Amino acid sequence: MTYHNPPTPPRKSAIFDDVSLAEIRRAAATGIYDIRGGGTKKALPHFDDLLFLGASMSRYPLEGYRERCDTSVTLGTRFARKPLQLKIPVTIAGMSFGALSGPAKEALGRGATLSGTSTTTGDGGMTDEERGHSELLVYQYLPSRYGMNPKDLRRADAIEIVVGQGAKPGGGGMLLGQKISDRVAEMRTLPKGIDQRSACRHPDWTGPDDLEIKILELREITDWEKPIYIKIGGSRPYYDTALAVKAGADVVVVDGMQGGTAATQDVFIENVGLPTLACIRPAVEALQELGMHRKVQLVVSGGIRNGADVAKALALGADAVSIGTAALVALGDNDAKWEAEYNALGTTAGAYDDWHEGKDPAGITTQDPELAARLDPIAAGRRLANYLKVMTLEAQTIARACGHNHLHNLEPEDLVALTIEAAAMARVPLAGTGWIPGQTGL
Amino acid sequence: MPTFDLSQTPLRELNQALHGLAAGANDTEFEVVNPRGSHAVAVGCDAPVAVSIRGSVGYYCAGMNSAATVTVHGSAGPGVAENMMSGTVVVEGDASQYAGATGRGGLLVIKGNAASRCGISMKGIDIVVHGNIGHMSAFMGQSGNLVVLGDAGEALGDSLYEAKLFVRGSVKSLGADCVEKEMREEHLTLLAGLLERAGVTGVEPSEFRRYGSARKLYSFDIDNADAY
């Protein structure tokens, strides 16, 4: 009888997995860190880890198709003479002309306008196309100040001072040479084709005390008309929100690490910042302690995908949410119809993130005129509006089921968490228990 | 000439008056007294008026100025003439940090000294400083001209793009990718014009040295990592 040793199957390391090994080899071959677009790809505690309880013996639901559930929100009620009146609590986040093509920016404006909400400029200034197609346009005030001018400040509907971004809190912008076309270069006062690095800090203020004076200046220039937002990357949301209020913000935008970027180092995207879920309750707590909840509005962004995410963010205390990645997908980003071209770029639909290279088959994250022409801004705007409508209906469906006649009446009490981590971050009980880790005893 | 006494009149009234000017309005000269270090004085002007400020101002005086001539008969706090688009801003005394930051046009004249980060991220503005400037001046300067009759502090022109820097005195150190460049005839002509516009007399363009970008950091290259 012959004895055979049982074979030992090949076993790959959970630590040195295929992605880690490939990155080590790529770094060794090129000597430069990996740059990409988008947000974190890690599995993080997120809105999927929360559930709504719905109505029951002690809660009275609203009739789904008959009883009204309001979705409107007003942003900028603290100091601005002309607050923004939005029909839905979902706004379009800042994305630059430069990172995106002209038709893509136009489509975002069209979709937002059809939906009664706002869209936002980005690091690179305001184009006439996006102003023309956006009924409500938020003008970002960034460290680079590319294209910044008082005329555009005055024709904006709100001003968003960008302190940080969820994908890269503490990092500046990056637009590589492939996307610095003649027009982008002119708008940014830069030589064509260079690898452009935007500053990570504002050039003329350093902290909340002089930011307060900066806000005074912007209000004086715009005759106190415009709401002023302060956008912070998810980092220290409790303190940052409190300091933003102190500095005079009308609106605080908190962007978690699932939020995307046009381009930055992968190591930055994956290792710096807080998950969106961990940002909301500390920010709300800061507002409540200052007596400013609902007076200074809170906008949350980073990984919002559907109406359930919207409802959950609002239930945790946000006044509105903002979407970037999801809006691009609605326009046509990463669509499987371009699979052959994604394959030619060494990737696949759903995973394409080399937005900085400007070769986007969908014609969205590019400055190549032939690629950009693939996107019909009217049809793409319509798709975005459809998507926003579905998100809103989904959020209303949940709110009615919980017995609320306005999305803002959703409460943390409507929620439970599926995991201990989500329960701790969202500060709602673990499902089936009354336990909120860090808040209550077992 | 309308006069605004900022010890009596809210800042809002001054700036609103400056913004609300109709084309061809009779009032083209304004005077501000008792500024007492107020912030955001005469910001966002967008008409060819003259504003004389009798005293020292705080942050962001003449911010985003377009077309107006604003004269500070005193010293200016941080960010004077920040993001100026056009027109002229004159500071008779000294200026604090970030003078002319991100300015896109016009002329800023500082008759005293300017502190650190003078001309930071400048995008087309011309700045003439009669005295010295502090460290990290013209950081990431993209376009425009910075002229310094005195000395410059550390790390002048760090990460410079295409702004031109002219310094008559010493430079404590140059920042990353900033180098001394040849002063050609066209630069002497440019400098002579800037000195004249800034009211500088008795100084020759040939007394200055020119600094600009080496353009070695314009594209990412791992071999330049030590420079960052």
Interface residues (C-beta under 8 A of the other chain):
Chain A: T30 G31 I32 S144 R145 M148 N149 P150 L153 L176 G177 R188 T189 L190 P191 I194 D195 R197 A199 P203 D204 W205 D210 I213 K214 L216 E217 E220 I221 T222 D223 W224
Chain B: L11 R12 N15 Q16 H19 H39 A40 V43 G44 D46 G58 Y59 Y60 G63 M64 S66 P78 G79 E82 N83 M85 Q97 Y98 A101 T102 R104 R117 I120 S121 K123 G124 F139 M140 Q142 S143 S159 Y161 E162 Y218 S219 F220 I222
